Amino acid sequence: MLAAQDRAARMKGEVRVITQEIWADVLGYVRKNISEVEYHTWFAPVKNLGVQDGALVIGVRNSFAQEWFRKHYLELLEDALRALGAQNPQVSFQVLPAAQDALLLPSDPPPAPPGRPPGRPPAGGPPTGLPTENRKTLNPKYTFENFVVGPNNNLAHAAALAVAESPGKAYNPLFIYGDVGLGKTHLMHAVGHYIMERFPEKRIEYVSTESFTNELINAIRDDKTTQFRNRYRSVDLLLVDDIQFLAGKERTQEEFFHTFNALYENHKQIILSSDRPPKDIQTLEGRLRSRFEWGLITDIQSPEFETRVAILKMNAEHNRIDIPQEVLELIARQVTSNIRELEGALMRVVAFASLNSVPFSRAVAAKALSNVFAPQEVKVEMMDVLRSTAAHFNMPPDVIRGSGRVREVVVPRQVAMYLIRELTDHSLPEIGQFFGRDHSTVMHAVSKVTEQLGKDPNLTASVDALRRHLQDVEDEENDT
Ligand SMILES: Nc1ncnc2c1ncn2[C@@H]1O[C@H](COP(=O)(O)OP(=O)(O)OP(=O)(O)O)[C@@H](O)[C@H]1O
């Protein structure tokens, strides 16, 4: 409790960064509720200055705008924050110094238009030609360094790295498939960044199949098919997202077939992503399907719990947010498949804690996520049981987890194992791992304590007291 108060105290006066995702959510809400003209007039020039003492601080151009916002948009902005989970939303407006206004505003990316998933680069982008333009189409966040490797994606990651190291030679094409939001685009861009850094003269093109199709339609309409072809057939690396959308588009398939051949024959690297393997893309011409199968087909699966926690941890560090492991674990339990949603859940928790000026805790995270996901009860975790047991027996938690075999240590260790088995959903091997032992040791501990309960009054009293205490902690957290 002391630690929580201390954190809260430290938060006072401190400006907490509000991430682009949250800011984009706020602007998205506003945009839905006012006219486009109004939005562009008033909201396009404002700047998010972070959260201070629980209030979202918005930078505006001059005192006239400050007054205008207070009168006309305060409630709307408060509603936007409420929708993000703030219980007592507060917004303040600050006039930007003229220089900051001029310097900072252009670097702020415009909010995503409704419908485009956050964090994704605008598909297609401007026509590339100069290598420096590669930077515009690749998302700077999507690098190998920022990609967490786990059992779910290690093959796709290794293949992407091999392709990045020997483009056009290792696997061509590289075909990456998997469900929505699992990192296909991220890996493709990572290859792009890697190649761009080592070979700045190489031309890289990233395009979604949808943009490729639209651009082709426009080129046909404007009689510019030659330019269109030259553009795509002269690149060194072609990254095409969501290739499953070629299905049923004969003219686009035809054009893509020739692009593919031109690049392939010149040993240029092609990477394709899809939500399914080539054999499952219906109405895809056989000659294209077989070409997609020439190189390497690799998939990405949903991440396991540990990988999800690692992704959240990396994200938190990236945004310089100090958030306890147990909170990350709660979020990772809540969102199990789509990584984009997982990141969204973290941002929601961060927004909720910032806007309500409360420190991060599992209860806060559960509350922040409760209106998006099914309410989740905060349950005691292995670490809670270990800490409480250690306190009860008056010894450091590490000693209980250590290798000591004297009775004074063995009994608390067995009690902790027994209570973890009873109060959490962890399996015997997981509990074993937590204590650095195998599952049979845990099984033995559980049966030993079960057998002694009722016979050994001291042990029975300890188990009862600890169980009561842990259940109280759980109830308290759920009532917070
Ligand atoms: N292994 C990972 N490590 C870190 N971040 C990841 C990882 N996998 C995915 N992400 C993040 O998850 C989000 C979604 O990833 P991405 O857009 O690459 O998914 P996708 O599979 O291309 O989805 P879609 O099918 O919608 O195109 C991105 O912000 C990305 O950075």
PDBQT file of the ligand as one rigid body, heavy atoms in Angstrom, charges set to zero:
ROOT
HETATM    1  N1  LIG A 501       6.227 -10.614 -32.460  1.00  0.00    +0.000 N 
HETATM    2  C1  LIG A 501       5.875  -9.344 -32.289  1.00  0.00    +0.000 A 
HETATM    3  N2  LIG A 501       6.605  -8.533 -31.515  1.00  0.00    +0.000 NA
HETATM    4  C2  LIG A 501       6.231  -7.256 -31.314  1.00  0.00    +0.000 A 
HETATM    5  N3  LIG A 501       5.149  -6.680 -31.866  1.00  0.00    +0.000 NA
HETATM    6  C3  LIG A 501       4.405  -7.448 -32.656  1.00  0.00    +0.000 A 
HETATM    7  C4  LIG A 501       4.715  -8.801 -32.917  1.00  0.00    +0.000 A 
HETATM    8  N4  LIG A 501       3.796  -9.307 -33.750  1.00  0.00    +0.000 NA
HETATM    9  C5  LIG A 501       2.926  -8.315 -33.999  1.00  0.00    +0.000 A 
HETATM   10  N5  LIG A 501       3.282  -7.190 -33.361  1.00  0.00    +0.000 N 
HETATM   11  C6  LIG A 501       2.583  -5.907 -33.378  1.00  0.00    +0.000 C 
HETATM   12  O1  LIG A 501       1.193  -6.174 -33.525  1.00  0.00    +0.000 OA
HETATM   13  C7  LIG A 501       0.573  -5.221 -34.358  1.00  0.00    +0.000 C 
HETATM   14  C8  LIG A 501      -0.103  -5.920 -35.525  1.00  0.00    +0.000 C 
HETATM   15  O2  LIG A 501       0.881  -6.499 -36.368  1.00  0.00    +0.000 OA
HETATM   16  P1  LIG A 501       0.763  -6.496 -37.967  1.00  0.00    +0.000 P 
HETATM   17  O3  LIG A 501       0.097  -5.274 -38.459  1.00  0.00    +0.000 OA
HETATM   18  O4  LIG A 501       2.120  -6.808 -38.506  1.00  0.00    +0.000 OA
HETATM   19  O5  LIG A 501      -0.216  -7.722 -38.151  1.00  0.00    +0.000 OA
HETATM   20  P2  LIG A 501      -0.700  -8.440 -39.479  1.00  0.00    +0.000 P 
HETATM   21  O6  LIG A 501      -0.510  -9.890 -39.240  1.00  0.00    +0.000 OA
HETATM   22  O7  LIG A 501      -0.036  -7.836 -40.653  1.00  0.00    +0.000 OA
HETATM   23  O8  LIG A 501      -2.240  -8.080 -39.450  1.00  0.00    +0.000 OA
HETATM   24  P3  LIG A 501      -3.293  -7.953 -40.648  1.00  0.00    +0.000 P 
HETATM   25  O9  LIG A 501      -3.719  -9.323 -40.963  1.00  0.00    +0.000 OA
HETATM   26  O10 LIG A 501      -4.381  -7.131 -40.026  1.00  0.00    +0.000 OA
HETATM   27  O11 LIG A 501      -2.620  -7.270 -41.804  1.00  0.00    +0.000 OA
HETATM   28  C9  LIG A 501       1.674  -4.263 -34.804  1.00  0.00    +0.000 C 
HETATM   29  O12 LIG A 501       1.657  -3.121 -34.005  1.00  0.00    +0.000 OA
HETATM   30  C10 LIG A 501       2.953  -5.066 -34.566  1.00  0.00    +0.000 C 
HETATM   31  O13 LIG A 501       4.055  -4.224 -34.290  1.00  0.00    +0.000 OA
ENDROOT
TORSDOF 0
